Amino acid sequence: MIIDGWQLRFPQTGLGNVTAHVIREFVKQGRGSDTHVFVPGDADLSHWNLPTTSVGWHVLSGPFARTDYIARWQWSRAFSRAVRTRHAVGKVFVPYLYNHFPLRRRSLVFVPDLVYRELPFYDDSATRWWNFRKRFYLRRGVVRFEEWLVTKAAGWITTSRFVADEAAHHLRVPRSSIVVSTHGPGPSYPARKAESERTRPPDFLGDYVLYVGGFGYRKNISMLLEASELLSRSEPGFRLMLAGISETQLKANPQYQAGWNGVKTGAIVCLGKPNDPELVEKYSNSRFTVFPSKGEGFGLPLVEAAACGACTLVADNSSLAELQREPRLRIPTTDVQAWANAMKWLWNDHVVRRELEGRLGRNFKDCTVARFADDAWKAADSIR
């Protein structure tokens, strides 16, 4: 197996974690000697704590641009050339939405999501380079070209039926050729021995609600902050912790004024970007967690929270509605009052919350890195 290690260049990203988890799991499954990872020279591999002797590492020198699309094109040329000149044999696993045309007949591509098809990630009209003479949006053309490359792969794998259906619809690849395999939390997280096992005492009572995620438009942070400010008026002890977001980000954006007000009153606490062991501690001591995103390809924070014994309120959309099996924990995406009411209910109803926590082992039993890595290996191995 040849692994495209481009995403290891970006610490604390979901796709970087997927790449690192798969490499680590291949080694645990005894497949390390058959695994070759190609990485850019400026990737900080020490951040990922990956095995250095059990896997074949191939470091490719750059330079690679910082701009996403140009950098990926430069990397693709270097990666394809290196694989061919070094006569590396085997299938190629690309753990992000891309493909290398010279290697297309042997590539398995991971499709994380196609949410950008529905939700705006960028304002191209305000970006000079991408908005050529205010007539031709270059980004749109580049994205469509990269999608076309993905359609030329020999196989595809994703983490939800929702994304598989989206890929079949938008990319027009055969739905039957897309492998669906749920992912799981990293090695820092507790592992259950049985479905019925609880990871924290039944009388546990956390003193805050936790959000883990980014700051982008689709994460729906402004709605969450408004709902939290509304709830804090009737629940003086309520506290929301934001992992992945800094006070500077809240203060600099007028649309997050509710959040900045909460920071000043102590109802909202920004944690910045904690590492995995710190996140495990925060998950484990939370009363419950929230994930109000407007669209996701999977929803790893739900699985991480479940591993630590915490249930999660989610927005009722995309893969989140598929992953969260408890209907009571799925809330209308943009309804501020509904979110405030749901958080108040779960904050105060200890009996129901413990009942929901008791079902976490059953609901998330299939969400493991080992299963995803094994399915990826088998999917690549089946390419002819």
C-alpha positions in Angstrom: 0.0 0.0 0.0 1.3 3.5 -0.9 -0.1 6.3 1.2 -0.2 9.9 0.0 0.9 11.7 3.2 0.2 15.2 2.0 -2.2 15.9 4.8 0.5 15.2 7.5 1.7 18.7 6.5 -1.2 20.2 8.4 -1.3 19.6 12.2 -4.6 19.4 14.1 -6.7 18.8 11.0 -9.3 16.1 10.5 -7.7 14.7 7.3 -4.2 14.8 8.9 -5.6 12.7 11.8 -7.3 10.3 9.4 -3.9 9.8 7.6 -2.0 9.3 10.9 -4.6 7.0 12.4 -4.6 4.8 9.3 -0.8 4.5 9.2 -0.7 3.7 12.9 -3.5 1.0 12.5 -1.8 -0.6 9.5 1.3 -1.2 11.7 -0.9 -2.6 14.6 -2.5 -5.0 12.0 0.9 -6.3 10.9 0.8 -4.5 7.6 3.6 -1.9 8.3 6.2 -3.6 6.2 3.9 -3.5 3.2 3.1 0.2 3.7 5.0 3.1 2.1 4.2 6.7 3.0 5.3 9.6 0.8 5.4 12.9 2.7 6.5 16.5 1.9 9.8 17.6 3.4 8.2 20.4 5.4 5.8 18.1 7.3 6.4 17.9 11.0 6.1 14.2 11.6 7.0 14.5 15.3 3.6 16.1 15.8 1.9 12.8 14.9 4.0 10.4 17.0 4.1 7.9 14.1 6.3 4.7 14.0 9.5 5.5 12.1 10.9 1.9 11.6 7.9 -0.3 10.8 6.8 1.7 7.8 8.7 2.8 4.6 9.0 6.6 4.7 9.8 8.6 1.5 10.4 12.3 2.1 9.9 14.5 -1.0 11.5 18.0 -1.1 9.6 21.0 -2.2 9.2 23.8 -2.3 5.4 23.6 -2.1 3.2 26.7 -2.1 1.0 27.6 0.8 -2.0 28.2 -1.5 -4.1 25.1 -1.4 -4.8 24.4 -5.1 -1.3 25.4 -6.4 0.4 23.4 -3.6 -1.7 20.3 -4.4 -0.8 20.5 -8.1 2.9 20.8 -7.2 2.6 17.9 -4.7 0.8 15.8 -7.2 3.6 16.2 -9.8 6.3 15.4 -7.2 4.3 12.4 -5.7 3.5 10.8 -9.1 7.0 11.2 -10.3 8.5 9.7 -7.1 6.2 6.7 -7.1 7.0 5.9 -10.7 10.8 6.5 -10.6 11.2 4.6 -7.4 9.2 1.7 -8.9 6.9 1.6 -5.9 4.4 -1.1 -6.4 0.9 -1.4 -4.9 -2.3 0.5 -4.7 -2.3 4.2 -3.8 -4.5 5.4 -0.9 -5.3 9.2 -1.2 -6.8 10.2 2.2 -8.4 13.4 1.0 -10.5 14.6 -2.0 -7.9 14.5 -4.7 -6.4 12.1 -7.2 -3.2 11.9 -9.2 -3.9 11.4 -12.9 -0.8 9.3 -13.7 -1.7 6.9 -10.9 -5.5 7.0 -11.3 -5.9 3.3 -12.2 -4.5 2.2 -8.9 -5.9 4.9 -6.6 -8.4 4.6 -3.7 -9.7 8.0 -2.8 -11.2 9.0 0.5 -14.2 11.3 0.1 -14.5 13.2 3.4 -17.5 15.3 2.3 -19.0 17.4 -0.5 -20.5 20.0 1.9 -18.9 22.9 0.0 -21.4 22.0 -2.8 -24.3 23.3 -0.5 -22.6 25.8 1.8 -20.4 28.7 0.8 -16.8 28.3 2.2 -15.4 31.4 0.6 -16.5 34.8 -0.8 -14.9 34.7 -4.2 -16.3 38.0 -5.1 -14.1 39.7 -2.5 -10.9 37.8 -3.5 -9.1 39.4 -6.4 -7.2 36.5 -7.7 -10.1 34.1 -7.7 -12.5 36.7 -9.2 -10.9 37.4 -12.6 -12.2 40.8 -13.8 -15.4 40.1 -11.8 -16.5 37.7 -14.4 -14.8 34.3 -14.0 -14.6 32.6 -10.7 -11.3 30.6 -11.0 -11.8 28.7 -7.8 -15.0 27.1 -9.1 -13.2 25.9 -12.2 -10.3 24.5 -10.1 -12.6 22.7 -7.7 -14.5 21.1 -10.6 -11.2 20.0 -12.2 -10.2 18.3 -8.9 -13.6 16.6 -8.7 -13.1 15.3 -12.2 -9.7 13.9 -11.2 -11.5 12.1 -8.3 -14.0 10.5 -10.7 -11.1 8.8 -12.5 -10.0 6.9 -9.4 -10.2 3.1 -9.3 -12.2 3.1 -6.0 -13.6 5.3 -3.3 -14.2 5.1 0.4 -16.2 7.4 2.8 -17.5 7.4 6.3 -21.3 7.8 5.8 -24.1 6.7 3.5 -25.0 10.4 3.2 -21.6 11.3 1.6 -21.7 8.2 -0.6 -25.1 9.2 -1.9 -23.8 12.8 -2.5 -20.7 11.5 -4.3 -22.8 9.3 -6.5 -25.1 12.2 -7.3 -22.6 15.1 -7.8 -19.5 13.2 -9.1 -21.5 10.6 -11.0 -19.5 7.7 -9.7 -21.2 4.3 -9.2 -22.8 4.1 -5.8 -22.0 0.4 -5.6 -18.3 1.2 -5.9 -18.2 3.4 -2.9 -17.2 1.7 0.4 -18.8 3.1 3.5 -16.9 2.6 6.7 -17.3 4.7 9.9 -14.1 6.2 11.4 -13.2 6.4 15.1 -11.3 8.3 17.8 -7.5 8.2 18.1 -5.3 6.2 20.5 -5.6 8.8 23.3 -9.3 8.0 23.8 -10.7 5.2 26.1 -11.7 2.0 24.4 -14.8 0.1 25.6 -14.5 -3.7 26.2 -18.2 -4.2 25.9 -21.2 -2.3 24.5 -22.8 -2.0 27.9 -19.6 -0.6 29.6 -19.8 3.0 30.9 -16.7 5.1 30.8 -17.7 7.3 33.8 -19.7 6.7 37.0 -23.5 6.8 36.7 -23.7 9.6 39.3 -21.2 11.8 37.4 -22.3 15.5 36.9 -20.1 17.7 34.8 -20.1 21.5 35.3 -19.9 22.7 31.6 -21.0 22.0 28.1 -18.3 21.4 25.5 -18.0 22.3 21.8 -15.1 20.9 19.8 -14.6 22.1 16.2 -13.6 24.9 13.9 -14.6 28.4 13.4 -15.8 28.4 9.8 -19.2 29.4 8.5 -20.7 26.0 8.3 -19.9 25.3 12.0 -22.9 27.5 12.9 -21.0 29.1 15.9 -23.0 32.3 15.9 -26.3 30.4 16.5 -24.7 28.3 19.3 -23.4 31.5 21.0 -26.9 33.1 20.8 -28.5 30.1 22.2 -25.9 29.8 25.0 -26.4 33.5 25.9 -30.2 33.0 26.0 -29.8 29.9 28.3 -27.3 31.6 30.6 -30.0 34.2 31.6 -32.2 31.5 33.1 -29.4 29.1 34.2 -26.7 31.1 36.1 -24.5 28.0 36.5 -24.5 27.2 32.8 -21.1 27.4 31.1 -20.0 26.6 27.5 -16.4 25.7 26.7 -15.2 26.1 23.1 -12.3 23.9 22.0 -10.7 25.0 18.7 -11.7 28.7 19.1 -9.8 31.6 20.7 -11.0 34.7 22.4 -9.3 36.8 19.7 -11.5 35.2 17.1 -14.6 36.0 19.0 -13.6 39.5 19.7 -12.6 40.3 16.1 -15.9 39.3 14.5 -19.0 41.5 15.1 -21.3 38.5 14.3 -20.0 36.7 17.4 -20.9 39.6 19.8 -23.0 37.2 21.8 -20.0 35.0 22.4 -17.8 37.9 23.4 -20.4 39.0 25.9 -20.5 35.5 27.3 -16.7 35.5 27.7 -16.9 38.7 29.7 -19.5 37.2 32.0 -17.8 33.9 32.4 -20.6 31.9 30.7 -18.3 31.1 27.7 -14.7 29.9 27.9 -12.4 29.7 24.9 -9.8 26.8 25.2 -7.8 27.5 22.0 -6.5 24.3 20.4 -6.0 21.6 23.0 -4.1 18.4 22.1 -5.7 15.0 22.2 -5.0 14.1 25.9 -6.3 17.6 26.9 -9.4 17.0 24.8 -10.0 13.6 26.4 -10.0 15.3 29.8 -12.4 18.0 28.6 -14.8 15.5 27.0 -14.7 13.3 30.1 -15.6 16.1 32.5 -18.3 17.7 30.4 -22.0 17.3 31.2 -22.6 16.8 27.5 -21.3 18.2 24.2 -22.8 20.1 21.3 -22.1 20.1 17.6 -24.5 22.4 15.6 -22.7 22.3 12.3 -24.7 23.1 9.1 -23.2 20.1 7.3 -20.6 17.4 7.9 -19.2 14.4 6.1 -19.0 12.4 9.4 -18.9 14.1 12.8 -15.9 12.8 14.6 -16.5 15.0 17.8 -19.7 12.8 18.4 -17.6 9.6 18.4 -14.8 11.2 20.5 -17.4 12.4 23.1 -19.1 8.9 23.1 -15.7 7.3 23.8 -15.4 9.5 26.9 -19.0 8.8 28.1 -20.6 12.1 26.9 -23.7 12.3 24.7 -24.0 15.1 22.0 -26.7 17.4 20.8 -26.3 17.8 17.0 -27.9 19.7 14.2 -30.4 17.6 12.3 -28.7 17.5 8.9 -26.3 15.7 6.6 -24.2 12.8 8.2 -24.9 14.1 11.7 -28.5 12.9 11.4 -27.2 9.5 10.4 -24.5 9.2 13.0 -26.7 10.4 15.9 -29.2 7.7 16.4 -31.1 9.3 19.3 -33.9 11.5 17.8 -34.1 13.6 21.0 -30.5 14.7 20.5 -31.1 16.0 16.9 -32.1 19.7 16.9 -33.2 22.0 14.0 -30.1 23.5 12.6 -30.8 27.2 12.8 -33.5 27.4 15.5 -31.9 29.4 18.3 -34.8 28.9 20.8 -34.9 25.1 20.1 -31.2 24.8 20.9 -31.6 26.9 24.0 -34.5 24.6 25.1 -32.6 21.4 24.3 -29.5 22.5 26.2 -31.6 23.5 29.2 -33.4 20.1 29.1 -30.2 18.1 28.9 -28.4 20.3 31.4 -31.1 19.7 34.1 -32.5 16.3 33.3 -29.9 14.0 34.9 -32.0 10.9 34.6 -32.5 11.1 30.9 -29.0 12.1 30.3 -27.6 9.1 32.1 -30.0 6.9 30.2 -28.7 8.3 26.9 -25.1 7.8 28.2 -25.8 4.2 28.9 -26.6 3.6 25.2 -23.5 5.2 23.8 -21.6 1.8 23.6 -24.3 0.3 21.5 -24.9 3.3 19.3 -21.2 3.9 18.4 -19.8 0.3 18.6 -18.9 0.3 14.9 -17.0 3.6 15.0 -13.4 2.5 15.3 -10.1 3.3 13.5 -9.3 -0.4 13.2 -12.5 -1.0 11.2 -11.9 1.9 8.9 -8.3 1.0 8.2 -9.2 -2.6 7.6 -11.9 -1.7 5.1 -9.6 0.8 3.4 -6.9 -1.9 3.0 -9.5 -4.4 1.6 -10.9 -1.8 -0.8 -7.5 -1.0 -2.1 -6.6 -4.7 -2.4 -9.7 -5.3 -4.5 -8.6 -2.8 -7.2 -7.7 -4.7 -10.3 
